[in-house]
Amino acid sequence: MKVIKKIVTFPIIIVLGILSWLIDLIIKAECWVAGVGFLLLAILAILAIIKQQWIQVGIFAGLAGLGVILLVLSANIQIWIESGLERLK
């Protein structure tokens, strides 16, 4: 029974390891893009506040909020994958 369990879990461990590595690369790329993107959104929001264009301020704030949500969800997915790997090992 232990041999069958090891045979079944081995491919799952390999797939989760590859997914963990890919998510880590995606998160690193997101951090670079988010740094520049959030800076740009902040500048545009400040300009919109100065010109009193409130709809644009709302749009920029919504985009920034969406970016934060995507970053948090990516990190959460990585935590789920790593906890799954720990359970299988």
MOPAC internal coordinates of N, CA, C and O (Angstrom, degrees):
PM7 1SCF
backbone

  N    0.0000 0     0.00 0     0.00 0    0    0    0
  C    1.4467 1     0.00 0     0.00 0    1    0    0
  C    1.5281 1   111.19 1     0.00 0    2    1    0
  O    1.2310 1   120.40 1   141.25 1    3    2    1
  N    1.3570 1   116.85 1   -38.75 1    3    2    1
  C    1.4517 1   120.14 1  -179.90 1    5    3    2
  C    1.5254 1   110.96 1   -66.66 1    6    5    3
  O    1.2310 1   120.30 1   144.86 1    7    6    5
  N    1.3228 1   117.03 1   -35.14 1    7    6    5
  C    1.4581 1   121.02 1   179.52 1    9    7    6
  C    1.5256 1   110.27 1   -66.39 1   10    9    7
  O    1.2310 1   120.36 1   136.35 1   11   10    9
  N    1.3203 1   116.91 1   -43.65 1   11   10    9
  C    1.4687 1   121.17 1   178.88 1   13   11   10
  C    1.5269 1   110.12 1   -63.58 1   14   13   11
  O    1.2310 1   120.56 1   140.35 1   15   14   13
  N    1.3316 1   116.53 1   -39.65 1   15   14   13
  C    1.4646 1   120.71 1   178.79 1   17   15   14
  C    1.5315 1   110.84 1   -63.37 1   18   17   15
  O    1.2310 1   120.49 1   139.19 1   19   18   17
  N    1.3254 1   116.67 1   -40.81 1   19   18   17
  C    1.4618 1   120.27 1   178.21 1   21   19   18
  C    1.5220 1   111.49 1   -67.46 1   22   21   19
  O    1.2310 1   120.45 1   141.99 1   23   22   21
  N    1.3215 1   116.75 1   -38.01 1   23   22   21
  C    1.4590 1   121.10 1   179.91 1   25   23   22
  C    1.5293 1   110.69 1   -67.16 1   26   25   23
  O    1.2310 1   120.50 1   141.75 1   27   26   25
  N    1.3201 1   116.66 1   -38.25 1   27   26   25
  C    1.4670 1   120.48 1  -179.26 1   29   27   26
  C    1.5270 1   111.25 1   -74.01 1   30   29   27
  O    1.2310 1   120.04 1   140.35 1   31   30   29
  N    1.3264 1   117.53 1   -39.65 1   31   30   29
  C    1.4653 1   119.55 1  -175.60 1   33   31   30
  C    1.5313 1   113.84 1   -79.90 1   34   33   31
  O    1.2310 1   119.58 1   159.22 1   35   34   33
  N    1.3174 1   118.42 1   -20.78 1   35   34   33
  C    1.4697 1   120.85 1  -177.87 1   37   35   34
  C    1.5311 1   112.70 1   -59.58 1   38   37   35
  O    1.2310 1   118.78 1   130.15 1   39   38   37
  N    1.3538 1   119.93 1   -49.85 1   39   38   37
  C    1.4787 1   118.39 1   178.56 1   41   39   38
  C    1.5342 1   112.59 1   -63.94 1   42   41   39
  O    1.2310 1   120.68 1   146.58 1   43   42   41
  N    1.3176 1   116.30 1   -33.42 1   43   42   41
  C    1.4652 1   119.34 1   179.06 1   45   43   42
  C    1.5240 1   110.01 1   -66.27 1   46   45   43
  O    1.2310 1   120.42 1   139.53 1   47   46   45
  N    1.3372 1   116.80 1   -40.47 1   47   46   45
  C    1.4630 1   120.90 1   178.55 1   49   47   46
  C    1.5262 1   110.19 1   -64.38 1   50   49   47
  O    1.2310 1   120.00 1   139.56 1   51   50   49
  N    1.3187 1   117.61 1   -40.44 1   51   50   49
  C    1.4664 1   121.60 1   178.90 1   53   51   50
  C    1.5310 1   110.26 1   -63.41 1   54   53   51
  O    1.2310 1   120.49 1   133.25 1   55   54   53
  N    1.3293 1   116.68 1   -46.75 1   55   54   53
  C    1.4703 1   120.54 1  -179.24 1   57   55   54
  C    1.5253 1   110.76 1   -63.71 1   58   57   55
  O    1.2310 1   119.97 1   135.98 1   59   58   57
  N    1.3273 1   117.66 1   -44.02 1   59   58   57
  C    1.4605 1   120.36 1   179.34 1   61   59   58
  C    1.5253 1   111.29 1   -65.72 1   62   61   59
  O    1.2310 1   120.07 1   145.33 1   63   62   61
  N    1.3265 1   117.48 1   -34.67 1   63   62   61
  C    1.4633 1   120.43 1   176.22 1   65   63   62
  C    1.5147 1   111.99 1   -64.03 1   66   65   63
  O    1.2310 1   120.65 1   137.00 1   67   66   65
  N    1.3206 1   116.36 1   -43.00 1   67   66   65
  C    1.4667 1   120.82 1   178.12 1   69   67   66
  C    1.5254 1   110.31 1   -65.92 1   70   69   67
  O    1.2310 1   120.16 1   137.43 1   71   70   69
  N    1.3339 1   117.31 1   -42.57 1   71   70   69
  C    1.4622 1   120.68 1   177.72 1   73   71   70
  C    1.5228 1   111.66 1   -62.57 1   74   73   71
  O    1.2310 1   120.65 1   139.92 1   75   74   73
  N    1.3263 1   116.36 1   -40.08 1   75   74   73
  C    1.4630 1   120.04 1   178.24 1   77   75   74
  C    1.5217 1   110.75 1   -61.91 1   78   77   75
  O    1.2310 1   120.29 1   137.11 1   79   78   77
  N    1.3219 1   117.05 1   -42.89 1   79   78   77
  C    1.4550 1   121.79 1   178.79 1   81   79   78
  C    1.5282 1   110.98 1   -63.82 1   82   81   79
  O    1.2310 1   120.14 1   136.64 1   83   82   81
  N    1.3533 1   117.33 1   -43.36 1   83   82   81
  C    1.4593 1   121.13 1   179.44 1   85   83   82
  C    1.5234 1   111.99 1   -65.59 1   86   85   83
  O    1.2310 1   120.11 1   137.66 1   87   86   85
  N    1.3209 1   117.39 1   -42.34 1   87   86   85
  C    1.4646 1   120.77 1   178.64 1   89   87   86
  C    1.5220 1   110.10 1   -64.25 1   90   89   87
  O    1.2310 1   120.15 1   142.68 1   91   90   89
  N    1.3331 1   117.32 1   -37.32 1   91   90   89
  C    1.4641 1   120.57 1   177.71 1   93   91   90
  C    1.5255 1   110.30 1   -62.35 1   94   93   91
  O    1.2310 1   119.90 1   137.01 1   95   94   93
  N    1.3258 1   117.79 1   -42.99 1   95   94   93
  C    1.4668 1   120.90 1   176.98 1   97   95   94
  C    1.5231 1   111.89 1   -64.17 1   98   97   95
  O    1.2310 1   120.59 1   139.20 1   99   98   97
  N    1.3219 1   116.47 1   -40.80 1   99   98   97
  C    1.4665 1   120.74 1   179.42 1  101   99   98
  C    1.5203 1   110.31 1   -64.20 1  102  101   99
  O    1.2310 1   120.17 1   138.55 1  103  102  101
  N    1.3362 1   117.29 1   -41.45 1  103  102  101
  C    1.4631 1   120.75 1   179.70 1  105  103  102
  C    1.5242 1   110.67 1   -64.63 1  106  105  103
  O    1.2310 1   120.08 1   139.39 1  107  106  105
  N    1.3218 1   117.45 1   -40.61 1  107  106  105
  C    1.4695 1   119.84 1   177.86 1  109  107  106
  C    1.5253 1   110.94 1   -62.98 1  110  109  107
  O    1.2310 1   120.36 1   138.10 1  111  110  109
  N    1.3235 1   116.92 1   -41.90 1  111  110  109
  C    1.4655 1   120.39 1   178.16 1  113  111  110
  C    1.5311 1   110.53 1   -66.51 1  114  113  111
  O    1.2310 1   120.26 1   140.08 1  115  114  113
  N    1.3337 1   117.11 1   -39.92 1  115  114  113
  C    1.4636 1   120.58 1   178.03 1  117  115  114
  C    1.5156 1   111.32 1   -61.81 1  118  117  115
  O    1.2310 1   120.07 1   142.58 1  119  118  117
  N    1.3195 1   117.48 1   -37.42 1  119  118  117
  C    1.4591 1   120.47 1  -179.31 1  121  119  118
  C    1.5286 1   111.07 1   -64.33 1  122  121  119
  O    1.2310 1   120.38 1   137.88 1  123  122  121
  N    1.3337 1   116.88 1   -42.12 1  123  122  121
  C    1.4585 1   119.22 1   177.71 1  125  123  122
  C    1.5247 1   111.08 1   -64.40 1  126  125  123
  O    1.2310 1   120.46 1   134.15 1  127  126  125
  N    1.3118 1   116.72 1   -45.85 1  127  126  125
  C    1.4642 1   121.00 1  -179.02 1  129  127  126
  C    1.5229 1   110.76 1   -67.28 1  130  129  127
  O    1.2310 1   120.52 1   138.86 1  131  130  129
  N    1.3343 1   116.62 1   -41.14 1  131  130  129
  C    1.4587 1   120.12 1  -178.35 1  133  131  130
  C    1.5246 1   111.22 1   -66.20 1  134  133  131
  O    1.2310 1   120.02 1   143.25 1  135  134  133
  N    1.3171 1   117.56 1   -36.75 1  135  134  133
  C    1.4611 1   119.72 1   178.69 1  137  135  134
  C    1.5219 1   111.72 1   -59.42 1  138  137  135
  O    1.2310 1   120.49 1   130.40 1  139  138  137
  N    1.3087 1   116.68 1   -49.60 1  139  138  137
  C    1.4608 1   121.44 1   179.18 1  141  139  138
  C    1.5268 1   110.44 1   -70.23 1  142  141  139
  O    1.2310 1   120.74 1   138.23 1  143  142  141
  N    1.3113 1   116.19 1   -41.77 1  143  142  141
  C    1.4698 1   120.16 1  -178.31 1  145  143  142
  C    1.5139 1   113.24 1   -65.03 1  146  145  143
  O    1.2310 1   120.02 1   137.20 1  147  146  145
  N    1.3309 1   117.56 1   -42.80 1  147  146  145
  C    1.4581 1   119.93 1   179.14 1  149  147  146
  C    1.5269 1   111.44 1   -67.33 1  150  149  147
  O    1.2310 1   120.40 1   144.45 1  151  150  149
  N    1.3305 1   116.83 1   -35.55 1  151  150  149
  C    1.4546 1   120.55 1   176.19 1  153  151  150
  C    1.5286 1   110.32 1   -63.26 1  154  153  151
  O    1.2310 1   120.56 1   135.66 1  155  154  153
  N    1.3161 1   116.54 1   -44.34 1  155  154  153
  C    1.4611 1   120.94 1   178.01 1  157  155  154
  C    1.5288 1   111.03 1   -63.97 1  158  157  155
  O    1.2310 1   120.10 1   136.08 1  159  158  157
  N    1.3215 1   117.42 1   -43.92 1  159  158  157
  C    1.4613 1   120.27 1   178.85 1  161  159  158
  C    1.5265 1   111.53 1   -63.23 1  162  161  159
  O    1.2310 1   120.14 1   142.64 1  163  162  161
  N    1.3337 1   117.35 1   -37.36 1  163  162  161
  C    1.4617 1   120.38 1   178.34 1  165  163  162
  C    1.5242 1   111.04 1   -65.34 1  166  165  163
  O    1.2310 1   120.39 1   136.85 1  167  166  165
  N    1.3302 1   116.87 1   -43.15 1  167  166  165
  C    1.4637 1   120.35 1   178.25 1  169  167  166
  C    1.5207 1   110.70 1   -62.70 1  170  169  167
  O    1.2310 1   120.74 1   134.57 1  171  170  169
  N    1.3263 1   116.20 1   -45.43 1  171  170  169
  C    1.4667 1   119.62 1   179.53 1  173  171  170
  C    1.5239 1   111.98 1   -65.15 1  174  173  171
  O    1.2310 1   120.18 1   143.92 1  175  174  173
  N    1.3381 1   117.26 1   -36.08 1  175  174  173
  C    1.4613 1   120.27 1   178.11 1  177  175  174
  C    1.5268 1   110.79 1   -67.23 1  178  177  175
  O    1.2310 1   120.36 1   139.77 1  179  178  177
  N    1.3259 1   116.91 1   -40.23 1  179  178  177
  C    1.4690 1   119.91 1   177.77 1  181  179  178
  C    1.5244 1   110.55 1   -63.66 1  182  181  179
  O    1.2310 1   120.45 1   137.41 1  183  182  181
  N    1.3278 1   116.75 1   -42.59 1  183  182  181
  C    1.4665 1   119.49 1   177.03 1  185  183  182
  C    1.5280 1   111.43 1   -63.23 1  186  185  183
  O    1.2310 1   120.24 1   141.68 1  187  186  185
  N    1.3128 1   117.15 1   -38.32 1  187  186  185
  C    1.4653 1   120.46 1   178.91 1  189  187  186
  C    1.5286 1   110.65 1   -67.99 1  190  189  187
  O    1.2310 1   120.13 1   144.09 1  191  190  189
  N    1.3356 1   117.35 1   -35.91 1  191  190  189
  C    1.4688 1   119.98 1   177.42 1  193  191  190
  C    1.5214 1   110.00 1   -66.88 1  194  193  191
  O    1.2310 1   120.49 1   138.14 1  195  194  193
  N    1.3298 1   116.67 1   -41.86 1  195  194  193
  C    1.4623 1   119.98 1   179.00 1  197  195  194
  C    1.5244 1   111.02 1   -61.04 1  198  197  195
  O    1.2310 1   120.57 1   139.43 1  199  198  197
  N    1.3357 1   116.52 1   -40.57 1  199  198  197
  C    1.4687 1   120.74 1  -179.56 1  201  199  198
  C    1.5360 1   112.03 1   -85.60 1  202  201  199
  O    1.2310 1   120.20 1  -179.53 1  203  202  201
  N    1.3144 1   117.22 1     0.47 1  203  202  201
  C    1.4676 1   124.19 1  -179.82 1  205  203  202
  C    1.5366 1   112.27 1    57.31 1  206  205  203
  O    1.2310 1   121.25 1  -134.67 1  207  206  205
  N    1.3113 1   115.21 1    45.33 1  207  206  205
  C    1.4594 1   121.38 1   176.16 1  209  207  206
  C    1.5248 1   107.35 1  -103.22 1  210  209  207
  O    1.2310 1   120.50 1   -92.53 1  211  210  209
  N    1.3041 1   116.65 1    87.47 1  211  210  209
  C    1.4654 1   122.19 1  -168.43 1  213  211  210
  C    1.5254 1   112.86 1   -73.03 1  214  213  211
  O    1.2310 1   120.01 1   151.21 1  215  214  213
  N    1.3062 1   117.59 1   -28.79 1  215  214  213
  C    1.4644 1   119.38 1   177.91 1  217  215  214
  C    1.5315 1   109.99 1   -65.86 1  218  217  215
  O    1.2310 1   120.65 1   138.64 1  219  218  217
  N    1.3333 1   116.36 1   -41.36 1  219  218  217
  C    1.4580 1   119.98 1   178.79 1  221  219  218
  C    1.5261 1   111.19 1   -66.39 1  222  221  219
  O    1.2310 1   120.45 1   142.71 1  223  222  221
  N    1.3363 1   116.75 1   -37.29 1  223  222  221
  C    1.4669 1   119.95 1   176.86 1  225  223  222
  C    1.5267 1   109.45 1   -60.53 1  226  225  223
  O    1.2310 1   120.30 1   136.82 1  227  226  225
  N    1.3256 1   117.03 1   -43.18 1  227  226  225
  C    1.4674 1   120.84 1   177.68 1  229  227  226
  C    1.5153 1   112.36 1   -63.22 1  230  229  227
  O    1.2310 1   120.46 1   140.22 1  231  230  229
  N    1.3202 1   116.73 1   -39.78 1  231  230  229
  C    1.4680 1   120.63 1   178.78 1  233  231  230
  C    1.5233 1   110.40 1   -65.21 1  234  233  231
  O    1.2310 1   120.07 1   134.51 1  235  234  233
  N    1.3276 1   117.48 1   -45.49 1  235  234  233
  C    1.4694 1   120.98 1   179.53 1  237  235  234
  C    1.5212 1   111.50 1   -64.37 1  238  237  235
  O    1.2310 1   120.69 1   140.27 1  239  238  237
  N    1.3386 1   116.28 1   -39.73 1  239  238  237
  C    1.4692 1   119.26 1   177.38 1  241  239  238
  C    1.5294 1   110.77 1   -66.24 1  242  241  239
  O    1.2310 1   120.32 1   141.96 1  243  242  241
  N    1.3220 1   117.00 1   -38.04 1  243  242  241
  C    1.4608 1   120.48 1   176.86 1  245  243  242
  C    1.5181 1   112.51 1   -64.16 1  246  245  243
  O    1.2310 1   120.70 1   138.97 1  247  246  245
  N    1.3268 1   116.26 1   -41.03 1  247  246  245
  C    1.4676 1   120.03 1   177.30 1  249  247  246
  C    1.5250 1   111.21 1   -65.11 1  250  249  247
  O    1.2310 1   120.48 1   139.69 1  251  250  249
  N    1.3258 1   116.68 1   -40.31 1  251  250  249
  C    1.4684 1   120.07 1   177.82 1  253  251  250
  C    1.5324 1   110.19 1   -64.85 1  254  253  251
  O    1.2310 1   120.43 1   138.00 1  255  254  253
  N    1.3277 1   116.78 1   -42.00 1  255  254  253
  C    1.4699 1   120.39 1   177.34 1  257  255  254
  C    1.5139 1   112.01 1   -62.75 1  258  257  255
  O    1.2310 1   120.55 1   139.17 1  259  258  257
  N    1.3200 1   116.55 1   -40.83 1  259  258  257
  C    1.4676 1   120.64 1   177.71 1  261  259  258
  C    1.5267 1   110.97 1   -63.67 1  262  261  259
  O    1.2310 1   120.56 1   140.45 1  263  262  261
  N    1.3242 1   116.53 1   -39.55 1  263  262  261
  C    1.4676 1   120.08 1   177.57 1  265  263  262
  C    1.5157 1   112.04 1   -63.35 1  266  265  263
  O    1.2310 1   120.63 1   138.37 1  267  266  265
  N    1.3329 1   116.41 1   -41.63 1  267  266  265
  C    1.4703 1   120.20 1   178.76 1  269  267  266
  C    1.5210 1   110.35 1   -64.53 1  270  269  267
  O    1.2310 1   120.41 1   138.24 1  271  270  269
  N    1.3227 1   116.82 1   -41.76 1  271  270  269
  C    1.4669 1   120.64 1   179.62 1  273  271  270
  C    1.5307 1   110.28 1   -62.47 1  274  273  271
  O    1.2310 1   119.83 1   137.81 1  275  274  273
  N    1.3262 1   117.94 1   -42.19 1  275  274  273
  C    1.4678 1   120.86 1   178.72 1  277  275  274
  C    1.5280 1   111.69 1   -63.88 1  278  277  275
  O    1.2310 1   120.16 1   140.43 1  279  278  277
  N    1.3312 1   117.29 1   -39.57 1  279  278  277
  C    1.4610 1   120.11 1   177.82 1  281  279  278
  C    1.5251 1   111.32 1   -64.31 1  282  281  279
  O    1.2310 1   120.79 1   136.93 1  283  282  281
  N    1.3269 1   116.09 1   -43.07 1  283  282  281
  C    1.4658 1   119.88 1  -179.56 1  285  283  282
  C    1.5280 1   110.90 1   -66.74 1  286  285  283
  O    1.2310 1   120.22 1   138.70 1  287  286  285
  N    1.3215 1   117.18 1   -41.30 1  287  286  285
  C    1.4677 1   119.92 1   179.01 1  289  287  286
  C    1.5309 1   111.83 1   -65.13 1  290  289  287
  O    1.2310 1   120.02 1   142.34 1  291  290  289
  N    1.3212 1   117.57 1   -37.66 1  291  290  289
  C    1.4702 1   120.21 1   177.40 1  293  291  290
  C    1.5214 1   110.97 1   -63.28 1  294  293  291
  O    1.2310 1   120.83 1   136.19 1  295  294  293
  N    1.3274 1   116.03 1   -43.81 1  295  294  293
  C    1.4634 1   119.65 1   178.42 1  297  295  294
  C    1.5294 1   110.65 1   -65.39 1  298  297  295
  O    1.2310 1   120.38 1   142.12 1  299  298  297
  N    1.3232 1   116.89 1   -37.88 1  299  298  297
  C    1.4596 1   121.09 1   179.09 1  301  299  298
  C    1.5315 1   111.12 1   -65.22 1  302  301  299
  O    1.2310 1   120.05 1   140.05 1  303  302  301
  N    1.3110 1   117.51 1   -39.95 1  303  302  301
  C    1.4679 1   121.21 1   177.23 1  305  303  302
  C    1.5256 1   109.90 1   -63.06 1  306  305  303
  O    1.2310 1   120.41 1   138.46 1  307  306  305
  N    1.3240 1   116.83 1   -41.54 1  307  306  305
  C    1.4609 1   119.75 1   179.13 1  309  307  306
  C    1.5313 1   110.79 1   -63.95 1  310  309  307
  O    1.2310 1   119.98 1   140.93 1  311  310  309
  N    1.3068 1   117.65 1   -39.07 1  311  310  309
  C    1.4660 1   120.70 1   177.71 1  313  311  310
  C    1.5224 1   110.44 1   -63.79 1  314  313  311
  O    1.2310 1   119.99 1   138.37 1  315  314  313
  N    1.3320 1   117.62 1   -41.63 1  315  314  313
  C    1.4747 1   120.74 1   178.48 1  317  315  314
  C    1.5269 1   110.67 1   -62.22 1  318  317  315
  O    1.2310 1   120.40 1   136.48 1  319  318  317
  N    1.3286 1   116.83 1   -43.52 1  319  318  317
  C    1.4619 1   119.70 1  -179.29 1  321  319  318
  C    1.5289 1   110.76 1   -64.70 1  322  321  319
  O    1.2310 1   120.36 1   135.82 1  323  322  321
  N    1.3267 1   116.91 1   -44.18 1  323  322  321
  C    1.4639 1   119.37 1  -179.44 1  325  323  322
  C    1.5301 1   112.37 1   -66.19 1  326  325  323
  O    1.2310 1   120.32 1   143.13 1  327  326  325
  N    1.3334 1   116.99 1   -36.87 1  327  326  325
  C    1.4635 1   118.74 1   176.80 1  329  327  326
  C    1.5313 1   110.75 1   -68.17 1  330  329  327
  O    1.2310 1   120.16 1   144.95 1  331  330  329
  N    1.3383 1   117.31 1   -35.05 1  331  330  329
  C    1.4539 1   120.56 1   175.21 1  333  331  330
  C    1.5044 1   112.70 1   -64.74 1  334  333  331
  O    1.2310 1   120.57 1   140.73 1  335  334  333
  N    1.3397 1   116.52 1   -39.27 1  335  334  333
  C    1.4671 1   120.56 1   175.77 1  337  335  334
  C    1.5187 1   111.64 1   -63.38 1  338  337  335
  O    1.2310 1   120.23 1   138.13 1  339  338  337
  N    1.3369 1   117.16 1   -41.87 1  339  338  337
  C    1.4447 1   120.44 1   179.29 1  341  339  338
  C    1.5259 1   112.13 1   -63.95 1  342  341  339
  O    1.2310 1   120.58 1   141.92 1  343  342  341
  N    1.3241 1   116.50 1   -38.08 1  343  342  341
  C    1.4677 1   120.64 1   178.26 1  345  343  342
  C    1.5120 1   111.73 1   -65.27 1  346  345  343
  O    1.2310 1   120.53 1   140.18 1  347  346  345
  N    1.3360 1   116.60 1   -39.82 1  347  346  345
  C    1.4555 1   120.25 1  -177.99 1  349  347  346
  C    1.5240 1   113.03 1   -73.38 1  350  349  347
  O    1.2310 1   120.94 1   149.70 1  351  350  349
  N    1.3234 1   115.80 1   -30.30 1  351  350  349
  C    1.4695 1   118.27 1  -179.83 1  353  351  350
  C    1.5051 1   108.74 1   -80.67 1  354  353  351
  O    1.2310 1   120.10 1   180.00 1  355  354  353

